[in-house]
């Protein structure tokens, strides 16, 4: 893991013990953006039973729909990206 990737995980670990955390953490279309590497690093560490995916409709559509009005049907792109 690169040094820069450790910072988001360090910050997350201050908030949550991922091994015992019962909270859910949500990811939206932002995780698909080119500049969201830190967010993707965090997503890799979240247990699947604690992860939610959502849209920010009508804003922040995921890639490949970026620039268009967001809609709930686009949540599939977030799911596919995280898979």
VMD Tcl script that draws the C-alpha trace (Angstrom):
set ca {
  {0.00 0.00 0.00}
  {1.34 3.42 -0.91}
  {1.97 5.93 1.88}
  {-0.76 8.23 0.51}
  {-3.30 5.42 0.72}
  {-2.65 4.96 4.43}
  {-3.98 8.39 5.43}
  {-7.67 7.80 4.63}
  {-7.52 4.46 6.40}
  {-5.84 6.04 9.42}
  {-8.58 8.66 9.63}
  {-11.30 6.03 9.22}
  {-9.77 3.88 11.95}
  {-9.99 6.84 14.33}
  {-13.75 6.83 13.82}
  {-14.43 3.10 13.49}
  {-12.98 -0.20 14.51}
  {-13.81 -1.93 11.24}
  {-13.64 -5.36 12.83}
  {-16.45 -4.55 15.30}
  {-18.24 -1.61 13.66}
  {-21.99 -2.05 13.37}
  {-22.58 1.20 11.45}
  {-23.20 1.23 7.74}
  {-21.02 3.28 5.40}
  {-22.53 4.52 2.17}
  {-20.88 5.08 -1.20}
  {-22.39 7.13 -4.01}
  {-21.41 7.88 -7.60}
  {-18.47 9.92 -6.33}
  {-16.54 6.68 -5.79}
  {-16.43 6.27 -9.61}
  {-14.76 9.66 -10.20}
  {-11.11 9.67 -11.32}
  {-10.05 11.80 -8.34}
  {-11.68 9.54 -5.71}
  {-8.78 7.15 -5.10}
  {-8.86 7.79 -1.33}
  {-12.53 6.86 -1.25}
  {-11.86 3.67 -3.22}
  {-9.10 2.77 -0.78}
  {-11.55 3.08 2.10}
  {-14.25 1.12 0.22}
  {-11.91 -1.86 -0.10}
  {-11.72 -2.09 3.68}
  {-15.43 -1.89 4.46}
  {-17.07 -5.26 5.17}
  {-19.77 -5.98 2.60}
  {-22.44 -6.38 5.27}
  {-21.70 -2.81 6.39}
  {-21.63 -1.22 2.92}
  {-24.51 0.65 1.28}
  {-24.63 2.10 -2.22}
  {-26.79 5.02 -3.20}
  {-27.30 7.87 -5.61}
  {-27.10 11.58 -4.89}
  {-29.96 12.18 -7.31}
  {-30.31 14.56 -8.98}
  {-26.61 15.45 -8.54}
  {-23.22 13.73 -8.89}
  {-24.05 11.03 -11.41}
  {-21.52 8.19 -11.53}
  {-19.18 7.55 -14.43}
  {-20.27 6.83 -17.23}
  {-23.30 9.08 -16.72}
  {-21.34 11.98 -15.24}
  {-22.59 15.34 -16.48}
  {-26.17 14.14 -16.79}
  {-28.85 14.51 -14.13}
  {-28.47 11.62 -11.70}
  {-31.32 9.20 -11.12}
  {-31.88 6.13 -8.92}
  {-31.38 3.75 -11.86}
  {-27.71 4.81 -11.96}
  {-27.01 3.11 -8.63}
  {-26.19 0.05 -10.72}
  {-23.05 1.81 -12.01}
  {-21.86 2.36 -8.45}
  {-22.51 -1.31 -7.63}
  {-20.72 -2.52 -10.74}
  {-17.76 -0.24 -10.04}
  {-17.39 -1.42 -6.45}
  {-17.78 -5.06 -7.44}
}
mol new
graphics top color blue
foreach p $ca { graphics top sphere $p radius 0.5 }
foreach p [lrange $ca 0 end-1] q [lrange $ca 1 end] { graphics top cylinder $p $q radius 0.2 }
display resetview
